[in-house]
């Protein structure tokens, strides 16, 4: 488990845990994001890399899913979608943001993106 994962799992509040994981994702260096995207691309053609990438994705997804399920169990979240669907949507958004950053495509300011993402997640989790 990486540092953000340890910090997130040490938090008591499920929302704070999710914010730590999201902030860690958004603050990952461009170099690391670039390498990750290159590995994903290579995984399209290489079954071993694809399997490794799938295992990493499953591990990363599980961190988020655990936080969402715990939040639901504690009554902090009341999503209208399944926890799995919420997490899959969140990870798709984060992956898309990573592509924008690596390709240096015109994108919203990082603080604006983070604010919008947390607002959307609040709604998806029924936390509003």
N, C-alpha and C positions, 0 to 999 in steps of 0.2 A: 504494500500500500504506500502511496506517495505521501508527502508531507501534508498536502491539502486533505487527502483522505483521512489521515490521522487527526488533523484538526477538526474536520467535520464530524467524525465519529465521536470525538470527545465532547462535542457540544450537546447540550440537553434539548435545546429548542430545535425542532426539525426544520423550521424556516431558516434559522441561522446556519444550519448544516448545509442546506441547499445553496444559500448565498455564498458560503465559503467555497463550495465546489464550482459554482459558476464563476466567481471572481478568479479562482485559480485557472480555470479554462481561458477566461478572457485575458489574463495577464501572461499566459505562456509566451515565450519569446517567438518572434517571427521565424527564427532559424529552426526551432523545434517544430513549429507548425509546418514549415516547409518540408522538413524531413518526414513528418507524419504523412503529409499529402503525397510525397514521392513514394513512400512505402505502400500507401493505398493504391496508387496508380500501378506500381509494380505487381501488387497482389492481383490485379486484373488478369495478368498473364502468367502468374506463378502460383500454383496451388498451395505450396508450403507457406509462402508469404501471406496468402489469403487466409489460410488456417490460423497463422499466428495473429494476423490482424483481427480476425473474428474472435479469437480468445481475448485479446486486449479489449476489444469493443464490449464483449460480454462482461468482463470485469468492471470496466468503467461504467457501463449501464447499470450494473448491480449496485454500485455505490449510490447512484441517484435513486434507483428504485427502492432501496432499503430506506432511504430518508423519506420518500413520499409515503411508503406503506406505514412507516412508524408514525408519521404525521397524521395519517388517516386513523390509525389505531388510537392515537392520543386525542383525537377529535379536533386537532388543529387544522386539518384539511378536510374539505368536503367536495371533492372533485365530481363533476358530472360525467367525466370520462374515467376509464379505468386507470389505475396508477401506471400500468404499462404504457397506455396510450399517451399519458401526460409526459412520461419520461422519453418516449420515442420522439415526440414532437419537440421537446426541449433539446434533445441531442441533435436532431436534424437542424434546428435553428443554430445551435452552437457550431456545428460542422459547416454550415453555410457561411457563417460569419468568419470562420477560419479561412475558407476559400477566398472570400473577399479580401481579407487582410493579406494573405500570401500573394495574391495576384495584384495587390495594390489597386483594386477596383474602387471607384468612388463609393464610399460607404458613410453611414452616419458617424458622427463623432463617438468615440468609445463610451463616454459618459452617457450620451443620449441613448445609444444602443442598450447599454446596461439597464438604464432606467426603464426603457420600453420593454425589455425582456422580463425584468422583475415584475413590472405591471401586468404583463400578459400571463406570467406564471401565477401571480396572485389570483387572477381571474380563473385560470384553468384549475387551480387547486381549491376554489371556493373559499378563498381566504379573505376576499374583499369585504 
